[in-house]
């Protein structure tokens, strides 16, 4: 899907969500990635982790963000 932000983009958003210096709220992050082109568009097939050349825990970060944002849905 051409508008899907992708695992790396979601990983970057999750990094800012846990940053204590970032003053954005969960509602702000929901506004950024809380749709089918963002966090809820991931099919959780683990393809991103299987193909990540840096072995980043992408699925873990996506699951974290999904748990945080599903409460706002």
N, C-alpha and C positions, 0 to 999 in steps of 0.2 A: 504494500500500500504506500503510495508516494507521500502521503501526509503523516504517516506514523513516525513519531519522534525517534523511536528505536531504543535499544537497551543502553547504549552509551549516553544518549541524551538524558534518559531517565536516571542513569547513574549519576550524572552531573547535577541534576536537580536534587537527588537524594543527598548529595554531598552538602549542598547549601541548606537543606532542611535540618540537618544535624549540627550545623555551624552555630555556635552560641552567639556569634557576632551578627548573624543575619537576623534582621528584625521582622521578616515576613511571617505571616501567620499561616496556619494550615489552609485557611480559606484562600489566601493568595496563591499557594501552591496548587490548590484544587483548580483555581482559575487558569493556571498555566498548563497543567497536564491531567486534569481530571475528566478526560473524555475518552472516546474510542481511538483517537489519534495519539493519546498519551498512555497513562498508566493502565487504563481499562482495555486498551487495545492489544496488550501482550497476551499471547495464547498460552504462556508458560510451558512451552515445549522444550526449553533448555537449549535450544539451538544457539543462542547467543553465548552461553558459557562453553559449549562444545567447540565453538569456532573462535573464541577470544584469544588472540595471540599473547595477551598479557595475563591470562588466567584470572581475570577480575571476577569477584563474586557478584556478577550482574543480577542473577536471579534472586539472590538474597536481598539486594537493594530494591529491586522491583517489588518483591513481596512486602518489604518494610513500608515502602511508599503506598502500596495498595491498602495495607492495613490502616495506615494513618488517614487516608483519604476516603475510604469506604464509609467511614462514620459520617462524613459530610454529604454523602450522596442522597 
